[in-house]
Structures are given as structure tokens and as C-alpha cells.
Amino acid sequence: MKTKKTKPKIKGRPPNDPGITWVGLALRVRRISMGLSAVDLGLAIGVSRSAIHSWESEDYAPSADHVAALAERLECRRSYFSKTPRLPKR
């Protein structure tokens, strides 16, 4: 019996960017406000509908290239999709 290999989840954090946390809700809000379905957005940037939904639910985080494509298609800055942790005030 073969075991199914699964991809490791990158919960809420883009690869190679330890200081920035991915915010999937921002993607969903922006996509819907622009009247786009997940299928439409996926076709525009070259990914599947399920990839869009995985990013929105924060099961996975998109690559830096995909974040750039999302920002361009959704007419916003890349930082719109991220949350930089703040240091506590002293």
C-alpha cells in the first residue's frame, strides 16, 4: 500500500520572507470587491481556482511572484496582502 505524499503547508507565511505574514482575508475582500470570481482571478494570473481558495483560507501562502501578479491584477500594492508583526512598545 502506497502512502500519499502531501505538500507541507506554509500556514500564513510566504516562503523566504520570515518578517511578513500572509493575510488571506485581504485577498478575498479585494477579489470580491473587484467583482472577480476565484476562477477569473486564477485564469488572469495562471493558477487554479483551488490555489486562490487555498491562499484565501491561508492553507498555503503564494510565492513572491504570485503575490506580485495578484497585486498587479487587483490594482493594489503587494503589502496589501501582508501583515508585518509589530514590536511591542517599551
C-alpha positions in Angstrom: 0.0 0.0 0.0 1.4 3.3 -1.0 1.2 6.3 1.2 0.1 9.6 -0.3 2.7 12.3 -0.2 1.3 15.7 0.8 2.8 19.1 0.4 3.9 20.8 3.5 1.6 23.6 4.5 3.1 27.1 4.7 0.5 28.5 7.0 0.2 32.2 6.5 3.8 32.9 5.7 5.3 33.4 2.2 8.5 31.4 1.6 11.8 33.2 2.2 10.1 36.1 4.0 10.1 35.5 7.7 9.1 39.0 8.7 5.8 39.1 6.8 2.6 37.2 7.4 0.2 36.4 4.6 -3.4 37.6 5.1 -5.8 35.6 3.0 -8.8 37.6 4.0 -7.4 40.6 2.3 -7.1 38.7 -1.0 -10.7 37.5 -0.7 -12.1 41.0 0.1 -10.2 42.6 -2.7 -11.1 40.0 -5.2 -14.8 40.2 -4.4 -14.8 44.0 -4.3 -13.4 44.0 -7.8 -16.2 41.6 -9.0 -13.9 38.7 -9.8 -14.5 35.0 -9.1 -11.7 32.8 -8.0 -11.8 31.2 -11.5 -11.4 34.6 -13.2 -8.5 35.6 -10.9 -6.8 32.3 -11.3 -7.0 32.5 -15.1 -5.6 36.0 -15.0 -2.5 35.1 -13.1 -2.1 31.5 -14.3 -3.2 29.4 -11.3 -6.1 27.2 -10.5 -9.3 28.2 -8.6 -8.3 25.9 -5.8 -5.0 27.8 -5.4 -6.8 31.0 -4.9 -9.1 29.4 -2.3 -6.1 27.8 -0.6 -4.4 31.3 -0.3 -7.6 32.9 0.9 -8.1 30.3 3.6 -4.4 30.5 4.5 -3.8 26.8 3.9 -0.9 27.9 1.7 0.8 31.2 1.0 1.6 32.2 -2.6 5.1 32.7 -3.9 6.5 36.2 -4.2 5.9 36.0 -8.0 2.2 35.2 -7.4 1.9 38.0 -4.8 3.3 40.4 -7.4 0.8 39.1 -10.1 -2.1 39.3 -7.6 -1.2 42.9 -6.7 -1.0 43.9 -10.4 -4.3 42.3 -11.3 -6.1 43.5 -8.2 -4.6 47.0 -8.6 -3.1 47.3 -5.2 0.3 47.2 -3.5 1.9 43.9 -2.6 1.9 45.0 1.1 -1.9 45.0 1.0 -1.8 41.2 1.4 0.6 41.2 4.3 0.8 41.9 7.9 4.2 42.9 9.4 4.4 42.0 13.0 5.0 45.0 15.3 7.5 45.0 18.1 6.0 45.7 21.5 6.4 49.3 22.8 8.7 49.8 25.7 
